[in-house]
């Protein structure tokens, strides 16, 4: 089945405030022509291997281009995000309307529970499990609420490096239960959880240089991985594991703290019966 993705055109994209370390010193430095060219290249690459829908951008919401943060989809349900920062909360009704108009049942965790969608909630690709990052944007208590709402096991992971403020900046589940991740982004206890749940042979450790290039912020469709940039060593290791890599330069969006995965939301995640085991 062809993957289905949601993107948002960058017509209103700019760095106009600072809500993560990548934005420091970047306000009003973006090149909008280059950003449009980079986004279009990503759209074209992803359209060649998936079906891409596009939501219209809204003036005054420059980060709406990062659709991964809109919500988390499972089956015909979507859990809408509740953004931590006021600068992004205006996105919520626009995404809620788009989801409803396209046949998804929109759920929320409550106005007082911060949750930033598929930026912090990533489905494992080999078992009924939702990995959930917390510590910077998403509240830890969102884990049990997500488990109840989506009827799925949720594994919380604490993030400790502010550069990797969302789970999808440092953690990328791959097919066959493999995992690409940057261990230094996680609290020690969470690193131990990852190691206990994913065998060493299935874990691909990403070093600091590749992590800072947003190599983990990748879109994996089948055996193809689309990302901003990766070292020759990382590309070779992914190739050894049966994956091909397509690099799409996304430097203008990294000024705002996002790359390939941040710019997309998977909207066709299938539900397989009752999937909850534990919270």
ABEGO torsion letter per residue (X at the ends): XBBBBBBBBAAABBBABBABAAABGABGABBAAAAAAAAAAAAAAAAAABBBBBBBBBBGBAAAABAAAAEBBBEABBBBBBBABAAAAAAAAAAAAAAAAAGBBBBBAEAABBBAEAAABBBBAABBBBBBBBGAABBAAAAAAAAAAAGBBBBBBBBABAABABAAAABBBBBGGBBBBBAAABBAAAAAAAAAABBAAABBBBBAAAAAAGAABBBBBEABBBBABBBAAAAAAAAAAGBBBBBBBAAAAAAAGBBAAAABBBAABBBBEBABABX
